[in-house]
Amino acid sequence: MTENLLFPDAERGAGGAGAGFVPLAERMRPRSLDEVVGQKIVAPGSPLRRALEREHVPSMIFWGPPGSGKTTLARLVARLTGLRFVSFSAVLSGVKEVRAITREARALKERRGTILFVDEIHRFNKGQQDAFLPHVEDGTIVLIGATTENPGFSLNAALLSRCQVFTLDALDEESLVTIGRRALEDEERGLGALGLKISEDGWRLLARTSRGDARSMLSRLETLSEALREEAVETKILDAEAVERLCGERLIHHDRAGDEHYGLISALHKSVRGGDPQAALYWLARLMVGGEDPLFILRRLVRMAVEDIGMGDPTCLPHAVAALDAWRFLGSPEGDLALADCVVHLATAPKSNAVYAAWEAARAEVRESGALPVPPHLLNAPTAFARSEGHGRGYLLPHDHSYALVRQEYLPPELAGRRFYEPRPWGHEQTIRKRLEVWERILREREEET
């Protein structure tokens, strides 16, 4: 029978997955600010730490990625101040529950203040967020909200004006290794009784694949313990290969509706716009490995082709549309290469937003000058009545002239001579620029001859 290194039979009640089991990440939550790792907002002398030392607790929003310590800090605030702590999830509850909690807080206010911790506070729409305002305003509750979304976008202005926003960072690898080592050495709350050790390269692999998330790091340590419980292990020192084998491949986290979703696609777009195919391929891989919808990426590639490249390289738009067709035809994984081809083509193409700028200028002119009438010589004249009204009179057909060129005004008289499009002197637009210059020279020479 395989020796149970991590969960001897005598300890199954304390460490097993049965009744009373508490996950390692929960057991290892910091019990003091000094145990918090990797967050500058609680460093000695920081505004939050000074406020807690004065026992002055403002309503606040903790904004940071998953596993950065938002819930832990909220609990520490309550512990350090002695305030009653009520945890509430915006995913599972609504305004009705908020009213019940605030009624109870009001009844207890004289004896003990209440911290209302709202996890995923951005899940409340901006109208629902108004339910907190009067209770924050009159001090019935101290509101602590946790969000992975930018509060400037996800929270209403009235609530933001009553709360201080504190930003938490994704934990770096050193911080994650520190948290992991602490859990592995702690005999009271962690896995210290097991004598398990992990090599330096094993720790680095765990930290790197946890991507700034302490909860993920500790959950993976727990996965190791579960895996070892079922295997015969010759050594208790695990290297990177053993860690990877026992934990299995971790899917890269990617929130397809949150800030990271927009951050990654923004990084891809800016890398293409900046002409860096190496970075563009990396961000494309991050999106695809993370499970992003390829159609979302392809729509953005088509947009890049028309917005950032345009007539700088007119082949980019058909290439992007062809990539869309290829992916729909092949699917993943074969069709994914069509996205990579397209990204490299777009990144290495000459860039021009001249048409984009011209289009914006033309729309602005229409809004400014209104519906100016079409000049009579440009009007169609399909009937005798139209011709009698002067429609088409004076129009010069370019095909009747050499080079199919003739000087005439196509804009309304009020805008005569107005220029919207200025082709850039590079890429395909260099050819367009030279062509327009040649046409202008031909027309001038013809006018000088007459």
Secondary structure, DSSP 8 states (H G I E B T S, - for coil): ----SSS-GGGHHHHSSSTT---HHHHT--SSGGG--S-GGGSTT-HHHHHHHTT----EEEE--TTSSHHHHHHHHHHHHT-EEEEEETTT--HHHHHHHHHHHHHHTTT--EEEEEETGGGS-TTGGGGGHHHHHTTS-EEEEEESS-HHHHS-HHHHHTSEEEE-----HHHHHHHHHHHHH-TTTSSGGG--EE-HHHHHHHHHHHTT-HHHHHHHHHHHHHHHHTS--S-SEE-HHHHHHHH--------TTSHHHHHHHHHHHHHHHTT-HHHHHHHHHHHHHTT--HHHHHHHHHHHIIIIIGGGSTTHHHHHHHHHHHHHHH-TTTTHHHHHHHHHHHHHS----HHHHHHHHHHHHHHHH------GGGS---SHHHHHTTTTTT---GGGSGGG------S-GGGTT-------SSHHHHHHHHHHHHHHHHHHHHHHH-
